[in-house]
Amino acid sequence: MDKNKEKIYRQLMWDYNISPEEVDKLIKGEAKFAGHYDINNLFRKMLESFPWFIILQIFEIDVIQKLLTDKTINKLRMPDLRNKYKYVKNRLQEIIPTPK
């Protein structure tokens, strides 16, 4: 894991004793949980914690498309973020259509 990702994971888990290695394994699909986070909850926490360009550094675009669901968006605490990510989801579907 590169130093930049390690730093991002440490910042993300500032409030829990969850190692960057655990987070990295979850993101890579090598684990089902990092602490009490599954991939969906971790992704939501990242959406609420980091700017979009950081999300793009961590996740592949096809993974983002799978994780950025209406359910995830509706769970975001801030209405501004919900609106932002509804827009992002729609734009991603226009630019990179999901296979049928």
Secondary structure as the mmCIF struct_conf table of DSSP 4:
data_model
#
loop_
_struct_conf.conf_type_id
_struct_conf.id
_struct_conf.beg_label_comp_id
_struct_conf.beg_label_asym_id
_struct_conf.beg_label_seq_id
_struct_conf.end_label_comp_id
_struct_conf.end_label_asym_id
_struct_conf.end_label_seq_id
HELX_RH_AL_P HELX_RH_AL_P1 LYS A 3 LEU A 12
TURN_TY1_P TURN_TY1_P1 MET A 13 ASP A 15
BEND BEND1 TYR A 16 TYR A 16
HELX_RH_AL_P HELX_RH_AL_P2 PRO A 20 LYS A 28
TURN_TY1_P TURN_TY1_P2 GLY A 29 GLY A 29
BEND BEND2 GLU A 30 GLU A 30
BEND BEND3 LYS A 32 LYS A 32
STRN STRN1 ALA A 34 ALA A 34
TURN_TY1_P TURN_TY1_P3 GLY A 35 HIS A 36
STRN STRN2 TYR A 37 TYR A 37
HELX_RH_AL_P HELX_RH_AL_P3 ILE A 39 SER A 49
BEND BEND4 PHE A 50 PHE A 50
HELX_RH_AL_P HELX_RH_AL_P4 TRP A 52 ILE A 58
BEND BEND5 PHE A 59 PHE A 59
HELX_RH_AL_P HELX_RH_AL_P5 ILE A 61 LEU A 67
HELX_RH_AL_P HELX_RH_AL_P6 ASP A 70 LYS A 75
BEND BEND6 ARG A 77 ARG A 77
HELX_RH_AL_P HELX_RH_AL_P7 PRO A 79 ILE A 95
BEND BEND7 ILE A 96 ILE A 96
HELX_LH_PP_P HELX_LH_PP_P1 PRO A 97 PRO A 99
#
